[in-house]
Every structure is written in structure tokens, then in C-alpha cells.
Amino acid sequence: MSDKDLILKKLSKLSKEKQERVINFIDFLSSKDIETQLHEEDLDWSKFSLTQAMTGMENEADLYSLNDLKEVYK
């Protein structure tokens, strides 16, 4: 028996009220998956954006040196 069949079999034995609670729980789990996926996509875009913004900076001339500091901390 597949997981789907087992779930349907057990679900059919529950009262209508409990079936609705199971449906709500399934919706909750699905929404969490979507939120996680969207959060991961946001992180991916943030990393991409930062990478693009930083591209080529290693080749730029330094604007300041240690001599530009008023105080040197040791």
C-alpha cells in the first residue's frame, strides 16, 4: 500500500471535523515549504546582487592608506 493510499484510508476513518483539521495542517505545511523556498530565493538574489556590486573592486586603486589615519591603533 502506498503512502497516499494509507493516508486516504486513515483520513476516511476520521470525523469530518478532524478531516478539516488535517486539511488545515496540510495547508500549513505547504505554506511553510513555500516560505522556505521564497526565503532561499531571496538569499540567492542577495548573494548575486552583492557579487555583482563587488565585481572588479579588487582592481580599483586604494583611495586611502595608513598614512591618512589620524591615529594608529595597536
Steps between C-alpha positions, in 0.01 A plus 500: 500500500640839402530790741222679317265203535586462868434870565166485317401188689577654837347832403172336402468356851516844663205722579426790266638744757828312528524468123475880477777530761719268292433713192593813694819332617588400144444863392724615786778263395469610139519867592815437706661333198413800286633745760824305526537492122434876473750573778764291322428681173537836679837390640612386155405835348674687783820302446478557124441873549792535739726302268407724208553816707844382613616382157819677398559672833818304554648681199410852620769727637504549877348837593663512843814367663618458860660845474151651466404389853514760774575235761646155466367238742726222616 
